[in-house]
Amino acid sequence: MLCKRKLTTTTLRQLRSIPSPTHQKKINLIVFLLCCMPFTFSISLTHATDKEYKDDFVIKSILMGMKMFCYSLEHPTFTNMVALLYCVLCQRCYSFIGSLTQEVQNMSPMGFGPSKQISILRRKAMVDCVLNNIQNIFSVPIFFMLIANLLSCGIVIIWTLQYNFEEYRLYMAVRSVFFAINSFGSMAAVLWVAGQVPIQLQKLKESFYEKAHLRLISVCDLDEPQFKRELLEKPDFVLTGCDIISLRRSTVLGVFGTLLTYTVLLVSIKGDSVNERNVTHKG
């Protein structure tokens, strides 16, 4: 993102011409919660560590809280901020595409002439340019962010199955809940919001084709230029991470299935190891 800061600035300027959805208060609330998260996490972890050590190592628990505060600023707080920016940009784009779709649907076939079709296509071309810039800027960061969050979820699963919770029960519970909510929540939000872009583009394509087809039947003017091919012949646009991960809503199920599969695998491995130990002990 730093290497492409000029493109990022250009993209943000282009977004000024796209109307903003009425979710500014919700976005500000999310930013406030993300900024408060490192403080809440470090305080909770300090309290949990202090309880585990039974007030014998107060200084050690405070140092642990400060260390985890600095660590949580980098991940997941900073990665969540990047994910939020990405989601806001995608939301601006698909909301504008949705408004174009609504405009086409509310128009009569007789009023959907060549000039109106060109107007719709011009505004869509502006959004396409912004989406291409978003893909160019965030492709690599989003890919590594998704991988980092997926690994964090895997680490939480390993903690739950392998760690000795009897000794550090409250401490590990706080860490596990914090990283599980942030990692899976960030992944799900990015995939869900970015997955709305191809859905809205497909709706616009279908509405444009249907309205242009109805006008052709109603007017019966074969000499009138037809612009519906401009949308139909263009391949479907899907945001990706390094052209490896397709950011679709169905990917959320794939990620959940992957985590569930590895959880079952680790549980089976742990059960087999316990059985082997019991057999060895009896022998």
QUIPETA-V269554 format. One record per residue. N is the residue number from 1. RES is the residue in one small letter. PSI is psi in whole degrees, 0 to 359 (* if undefined). Layout:
n=N res=RES psi=PSI
n=N res=RES psi=PSI
//
This chain:
n=1 res=m psi=323
n=2 res=l psi=322
n=3 res=c psi=334
n=4 res=k psi=35
n=5 res=r psi=329
n=6 res=k psi=318
n=7 res=l psi=324
n=8 res=t psi=317
n=9 res=t psi=318
n=10 res=t psi=319
n=11 res=t psi=318
n=12 res=l psi=327
n=13 res=r psi=322
n=14 res=q psi=329
n=15 res=l psi=345
n=16 res=r psi=332
n=17 res=s psi=354
n=18 res=i psi=125
n=19 res=p psi=140
n=20 res=s psi=136
n=21 res=p psi=157
n=22 res=t psi=62
n=23 res=h psi=27
n=24 res=q psi=320
n=25 res=k psi=321
n=26 res=k psi=320
n=27 res=i psi=318
n=28 res=n psi=323
n=29 res=l psi=320
n=30 res=i psi=318
n=31 res=v psi=318
n=32 res=f psi=317
n=33 res=l psi=321
n=34 res=l psi=323
n=35 res=c psi=328
n=36 res=c psi=343
n=37 res=m psi=316
n=38 res=p psi=322
n=39 res=f psi=314
n=40 res=t psi=318
n=41 res=f psi=314
n=42 res=s psi=320
n=43 res=i psi=316
n=44 res=s psi=319
n=45 res=l psi=322
n=46 res=t psi=316
n=47 res=h psi=318
n=48 res=a psi=318
n=49 res=t psi=321
n=50 res=d psi=321
n=51 res=k psi=321
n=52 res=e psi=322
n=53 res=y psi=0
n=54 res=k psi=44
n=55 res=d psi=16
n=56 res=d psi=338
n=57 res=f psi=62
n=58 res=v psi=316
n=59 res=i psi=319
n=60 res=k psi=321
n=61 res=s psi=323
n=62 res=i psi=317
n=63 res=l psi=323
n=64 res=m psi=319
n=65 res=g psi=319
n=66 res=m psi=320
n=67 res=k psi=315
n=68 res=m psi=333
n=69 res=f psi=313
n=70 res=c psi=321
n=71 res=y psi=318
n=72 res=s psi=339
n=73 res=l psi=321
n=74 res=e psi=310
n=75 res=h psi=122
n=76 res=p psi=5
n=77 res=t psi=309
n=78 res=f psi=317
n=79 res=t psi=326
n=80 res=n psi=325
n=81 res=m psi=318
n=82 res=v psi=317
n=83 res=a psi=321
n=84 res=l psi=316
n=85 res=l psi=316
n=86 res=y psi=317
n=87 res=c psi=322
n=88 res=v psi=316
n=89 res=l psi=315
n=90 res=c psi=322
n=91 res=q psi=320
n=92 res=r psi=319
n=93 res=c psi=310
n=94 res=y psi=337
n=95 res=s psi=321
n=96 res=f psi=321
n=97 res=i psi=321
n=98 res=g psi=323
n=99 res=s psi=324
n=100 res=l psi=319
n=101 res=t psi=317
n=102 res=q psi=323
n=103 res=e psi=319
n=104 res=v psi=318
n=105 res=q psi=326
n=106 res=n psi=354
n=107 res=m psi=143
n=108 res=s psi=154
n=109 res=p psi=326
n=110 res=m psi=330
n=111 res=g psi=352
n=112 res=f psi=64
n=113 res=g psi=183
n=114 res=p psi=321
n=115 res=s psi=320
n=116 res=k psi=322
n=117 res=q psi=318
n=118 res=i psi=322
n=119 res=s psi=317
n=120 res=i psi=316
n=121 res=l psi=324
n=122 res=r psi=316
n=123 res=r psi=325
n=124 res=k psi=322
n=125 res=a psi=325
n=126 res=m psi=318
n=127 res=v psi=322
n=128 res=d psi=321
n=129 res=c psi=318
n=130 res=v psi=318
n=131 res=l psi=321
n=132 res=n psi=322
n=133 res=n psi=319
n=134 res=i psi=318
n=135 res=q psi=319
n=136 res=n psi=324
n=137 res=i psi=314
n=138 res=f psi=1
n=139 res=s psi=308
n=140 res=v psi=312
n=141 res=p psi=318
n=142 res=i psi=324
n=143 res=f psi=310
n=144 res=f psi=329
n=145 res=m psi=318
n=146 res=l psi=320
n=147 res=i psi=317
n=148 res=a psi=317
n=149 res=n psi=323
n=150 res=l psi=318
n=151 res=l psi=324
n=152 res=s psi=319
n=153 res=c psi=320
n=154 res=g psi=321
n=155 res=i psi=320
n=156 res=v psi=320
n=157 res=i psi=318
n=158 res=i psi=319
n=159 res=w psi=315
n=160 res=t psi=324
n=161 res=l psi=332
n=162 res=q psi=332
n=163 res=y psi=151
n=164 res=n psi=92
n=165 res=f psi=345
n=166 res=e psi=329
n=167 res=e psi=321
n=168 res=y psi=57
n=169 res=r psi=304
n=170 res=l psi=319
n=171 res=y psi=311
n=172 res=m psi=330
n=173 res=a psi=317
n=174 res=v psi=313
n=175 res=r psi=317
n=176 res=s psi=314
n=177 res=v psi=317
n=178 res=f psi=309
n=179 res=f psi=327
n=180 res=a psi=314
n=181 res=i psi=314
n=182 res=n psi=315
n=183 res=s psi=307
n=184 res=f psi=323
n=185 res=g psi=319
n=186 res=s psi=315
n=187 res=m psi=313
n=188 res=a psi=320
n=189 res=a psi=315
n=190 res=v psi=312
n=191 res=l psi=323
n=192 res=w psi=314
n=193 res=v psi=312
n=194 res=a psi=329
n=195 res=g psi=345
n=196 res=q psi=337
n=197 res=v psi=305
n=198 res=p psi=331
n=199 res=i psi=313
n=200 res=q psi=324
n=201 res=l psi=321
n=202 res=q psi=321
n=203 res=k psi=319
n=204 res=l psi=319
n=205 res=k psi=315
n=206 res=e psi=318
n=207 res=s psi=319
n=208 res=f psi=315
n=209 res=y psi=316
n=210 res=e psi=316
n=211 res=k psi=321
n=212 res=a psi=324
n=213 res=h psi=319
n=214 res=l psi=323
n=215 res=r psi=320
n=216 res=l psi=320
n=217 res=i psi=322
n=218 res=s psi=316
n=219 res=v psi=323
n=220 res=c psi=39
n=221 res=d psi=101
n=222 res=l psi=341
n=223 res=d psi=350
n=224 res=e psi=133
n=225 res=p psi=140
n=226 res=q psi=123
n=227 res=f psi=3
n=228 res=k psi=337
n=229 res=r psi=335
n=230 res=e psi=329
n=231 res=l psi=319
n=232 res=l psi=324
n=233 res=e psi=349
n=234 res=k psi=132
n=235 res=p psi=154
n=236 res=d psi=136
n=237 res=f psi=129
n=238 res=v psi=128
n=239 res=l psi=140
n=240 res=t psi=166
n=241 res=g psi=104
n=242 res=c psi=28
n=243 res=d psi=24
n=244 res=i psi=313
n=245 res=i psi=121
n=246 res=s psi=125
n=247 res=l psi=80
n=248 res=r psi=161
n=249 res=r psi=330
n=250 res=s psi=339
n=251 res=t psi=334
n=252 res=v psi=317
n=253 res=l psi=323
n=254 res=g psi=317
n=255 res=v psi=316
n=256 res=f psi=319
n=257 res=g psi=322
n=258 res=t psi=314
n=259 res=l psi=320
n=260 res=l psi=320
n=261 res=t psi=313
n=262 res=y psi=330
n=263 res=t psi=313
n=264 res=v psi=320
n=265 res=l psi=316
n=266 res=l psi=323
n=267 res=v psi=318
n=268 res=s psi=320
n=269 res=i psi=318
n=270 res=k psi=320
n=271 res=g psi=320
n=272 res=d psi=320
n=273 res=s psi=322
n=274 res=v psi=319
n=275 res=n psi=320
n=276 res=e psi=320
n=277 res=r psi=320
n=278 res=n psi=319
n=279 res=v psi=316
n=280 res=t psi=320
n=281 res=h psi=319
n=282 res=k psi=323
n=283 res=g psi=*
//
